[in-house]
Amino acid sequence: MRIKFASAVVLLLEGKNQNLRADKSPTKVLLVATLSHVMQHIYVGSSVLLPLIVAELELNYTEFGLAMAVSSLIGGLSQVFFSVASRKIARHMLLGLGNILLSLGSFLTGLSQKLIHFLSARLISNIGVAPQHPMGTAIISEKFDDESIGRAVGFHYGLAYIGNIAGPAIMTLLAAALGWRPTLFIFSIPALTVGLIVIWYLGGFKVKAYVDVKAAGKSGTDLKSDIVTIMRTRSIAIILAVQSLMSGGTDIGILTTYIPLFLANSLKMDIYVRGVLYTIGLLGGVVGPILLGSYAGKAGYIRTSVFSAFSASVLAYLLASYGAEVNNYLLAFHLFILMFAGFSLTTLLQSQLVRATQGYNRDLAVGAFFTAGFIFGSLWTGIMGYLIDSLSSFKPVFLLMGTLEMVASIVLMSQIRGER
């Protein structure tokens, strides 16, 4: 009798948890996960403050590039940790923790007095960013089928990129009025709030996660075999190789790091003008993933990625043509189209990864995708900082960006025939 009673209680509790999950519509889950993503990109938008930080802390480009590279590298590697940890810890807990760490890192950046402080604060922030992509995408993928996943992921990224616009716009005004330190203190509050909301609202995925783990154990699969399976899948290996290239091309990390510095220090624009131009460019990064993500669901994610990468490559090359006399309207349009194409690549390739994987392999594949991006992106960031210091010009950096993106588009072409 006791055994039957205990079994009945377990079934009742599981039923309640399933009802809890059922009450959460795909749209609501998508919105909450995207709210978290927005906060991550508001942090990305804080790159508009980098010229002020570099100037006050008296950093040269080599020191700056080193700090960005090291923090990005370690933050990127932690993506693997979060992907593996999701097998034991509920995804929503990891996602919420990331926002809390991001809040702490932003606050500590505002307290920085020298290079080591800046590096440490960036490191905490980048570790906080790490769980967003594998955890957020995995949570969303549980709610949408293959036909609608591209549109959902495109929305998830496109809307999140509004943070790239809202962040610089608001931070520019606050920094001009209060300074960059109080601005970072203020922006640490919403990240903390969102982290707590994610932990509270997205609860209920935990039961399903543990069921997946048990099912995996019964089928004889484990972490090691899952990793081997992913790395032996040619289409996934190709996408990881492309990510390694485009992380130094027109990837969001590179563009949001060096475009503000290019506008400020090469084109000598004041904080208001560069803030407006940069924001217009970031608007392209919002529209691109939504439109191209939806279009790619019909035309094919790889085909659309080739077009996007080739276009971004040409536009990166053209950035090298700008000199002292600049037509601001032309440059604004240029940045809009560049980020429209460049920012979309992450969405397109990630959607293809999600379609090609299942269950916790998705966590691993997406985690590997962004780990490759952070590792190689950190290397490219450091190299580009060194090039600017050594040659006193941004032109070699733009030529390198264009070349890496062009090679990525050529590699992707080999996958068009096999796209399903």
Phi, psi and omega in degrees: 000318180297319180296317180295320180296316180298318180297321180295320179297315179300315180297323179295315179296318179297322179297319178296318179296321179293321177295323178299316179292322182296327180293340182268102183293156177307321182296316181293319177298317178300318181294317180292316178297324180287326176301318176299318181295324177301317181297322178298322183275342168295322175297317176301321179296343178292355176299340177296340179273350186302318177303322179291320180293314179301318182292313184290324180275358177057051178265141170271175185292329178293315178296316179298312180299322179295314180298317180294320183293312182295314181294322179291321181297309182292320177298320179294318179298329181291346176300322178297318179302313181292324179296319179287320182297335181295346176285340182242333183242137182303140184301320183293330177293317179294320180294317178294320178299323178301316179294325179293318176295323177298319177299314180297316180297320179297317179297316181291329175299321178295340179267354187300137178241342179206180187305314185296325177294314180299316180298314182296317180294319177296324180297314179298317180298316183290328173293324177294329179286331190307315184286347187302309187289308179294320183285314181298315180294319180296318179298316180292320184297336178289344186253350184230147179273179185298326183289328185255355185295324179297317178295319180295314179293322177299317176296316181303318180277315183300312180293323179297327181292350171301329175300329177294334180269310182298319181303299181300320182298310182288319181294326177298314180294316180294319181294323178294326182271321188245338187104162186288332181293306177301328179298316179291324177299316181296317185283352176284340183290311180299324180298318177297316180299315180295322178301318179291324178296317180299314180297321182285311190281320185276009172298150182115342175278345184299316181300316180296323180298315181292327176298319179299319181296316180296320180296321179296320180296322180293329182276359175088007180268153175214182184302314183299313182292326177295319179296316179299317180300315180297313184290336179273352178278113190301317182298323178289318179300321179296316180296321178294323178294319179296319178300321179297326179281309187287347175294342174253003180266249181252033175295153182303323182297316180291312183296319182283347177273313190258338178297313177300321179292324177297314180295321184282312191260336178264313180269355174059041179273146178284172189297327182286314181296313181292330176296319179292312181297317180295320179294320177298318177299316181294333176299323175298325178291341175277313185289320185304303181301323181293311183289311182289328177296319178291317180295321184294336177300333179259318185277338183111133184290322180290315179302315180293326178295321178299313178300315182295315182294318180296316179298315180296324179298311180298318181293326177293317176303317184292339177298332181292348183276350183282135179239208184295320180268116185233134171276109186298326180292317178295317180294321178298315178296320179300311181294325178298310182291322179300312181283333173302313182280314186294314182291335183289335184300319179300316179297315184294313182290325178292323177297321177295321177298316181297321179292332186268357184228169180219158173053225183284347172297332176295316177304313182293316182295313179292322176298317178295322179301311182281334174295315177300319179297317181289319181297306182287327177298321178295322178294314179297321180299315179295317179298317181293322176298319178294319180298317180296317179296316185288320186255356179053040182203147175271348185300315178300328179294316180293324177294321177294316178302312181297320181293315179298320180291323179295316178298321178299319180293325179292318179297319180295330180301330180292346183261352185299315184298325183270003182291134181255000000 
